[in-house]
Amino acid sequence: QPPQAALPPAKENRKNAKSRTISAIAQRFVLNDASKSADTIKGTKTTLDLFIEAFGDLPVNQVTGTTAGDFHDLLLGLPATHGKSKNRLPIRKAVEVAKEQGLETVSGKTVKNHFSRLSSLWSVLVQREIVAKNPWSQWSFNTTKKTERRCWTDEELALLTQAQWEHRGISRRTYAGIVNVALYTGLRLGEICNLRCQDIENVQGI
């Protein structure tokens, strides 16, 4: 068989650039990695979605310290509720609205988590000499808690469990189940609502 013709330089460059976008690289080294936990994959997807919405699906060699700094500032301006409702605003519009209305913004811990995911990915890229340096490392974050949380009192818990439930779309039984799981496990509401039957295990009768 005759040898395959080499791609023209321009096409080869475009092919390489496409295969080295941040989404393609993340797919290769994180999302397709069977050893990564479900939480790592889910968190990485969330971070990628935010980054790509803000800056586009850049080739990784075009992501600089300036890009990382802009993403840092953008994340700190996001309202704390961003992404928690179906009708969410575009990221830059959400920052604008949060500033205008004086809304509570995301915590430094949340921003740190986003940077940690990207830094972990870039460490692999540096090791493989795909990029020269990691622009996501050595950033400082204010991780002081914005709000102090306290435990519910017995009186508040009694009021919650005995409250009248009048929602037509969700049964009283479902409501009671959610409350009881929360009381027993301490899981967050979103975690409880995402539970599946296969997530529940019986260990020694418990």
C-alpha positions, -999 to +999 in steps of 0.1 A: +000+000+000+012+035-008+022+056+023-005+080+034+000+116+024+010+139+052-015+166+061-007+201+049+009+221+076-021+244+080-045+214+085-021+197+108-018+228+130-056+231+131-059+195+141-034+198+169-050+230+181-084+214+183-071+183+201-055+206+227-084+228+237-092+228+274-123+206+269-104+180+248-075+179+273-099+176+302-118+148+285-085+129+279-069+133+313-099+136+337-133+129+323-123+096+306-101+085+335-118+055+352-098+061+384-113+095+390-141+097+414-176+108+404-172+139+425-140+148+408-155+144+373-187+164+383-166+192+399-143+194+369-173+196+345-187+225+366-154+243+365-149+238+328-184+250+320-178+282+338-144+288+322-156+280+287-186+302+291-164+330+301-134+327+278-143+301+252-128+267+246-092+279+244-062+259+234-044+251+267-012+269+255-032+301+253-042+300+289-019+324+308-016+339+342-036+368+330-064+344+320-063+328+354-064+362+371-094+372+351-112+340+359-103+345+396-119+379+396-149+368+377-156+339+401-153+361+431-180+383+416-205+355+410-236+355+432-236+326+457-268+312+441-253+310+406-260+276+390-285+266+416-316+274+396-327+265+361-331+301+349-295+312+355-280+342+339-249+341+317-218+343+339-208+379+331-244+392+334-247+374+367-216+392+380-230+425+368-264+419+385-247+407+418-227+440+419-257+462+411-279+445+437-252+439+463-259+401+464-238+377+484-210+363+462-193+329+462-168+321+489-131+320+486-133+283+493-154+278+462-130+297+440-101+278+455-119+245+446-122+256+409-085+266+408-075+233+424-092+213+397-076+233+369-042+233+387-044+195+390-051+192+352-023+216+343+002+197+365-003+167+341+002+190+311+034+204+325+047+169+332+039+159+296+054+191+283+022+201+266+025+235+284+055+252+299+039+262+333+009+260+355-009+294+357-034+280+383-009+273+411+003+295+439-028+317+442-040+328+476-077+326+487-096+340+516-113+309+529-127+325+560-164+314+564-188+341+554-216+329+577-214+310+609-238+281+610-253+267+641-271+234+649-309+233+649-325+234+683-348+205+694-377+229+693-369+239+657-366+202+646-399+194+662-415+222+644-400+211+611-411+175+614-446+184+625-452+212+600-482+210+577-472+200+541-494+214+514-474+209+482-495+192+456-467+180+434-446+163+462-462+140+487-461+143+524-443+110+525-415+123+503-412+155+524-410+134+556-384+111+540-362+140+530-364+155+565-356+122+582-326+115+559-313+150+567-317+145+604-301+111+603-272+117+579-265+155+578-266+154+540-274+186+521-308+190+504-293+186+469-274+155+479-306+139+494-327+147+463-301+131+441-301+098+460-309+067+440-321+033+453-287+018+445-271+044+468-288+029+499-270-001+515-280-023+544-250-028+566-256-052+596-293-044+596-288-006+596 
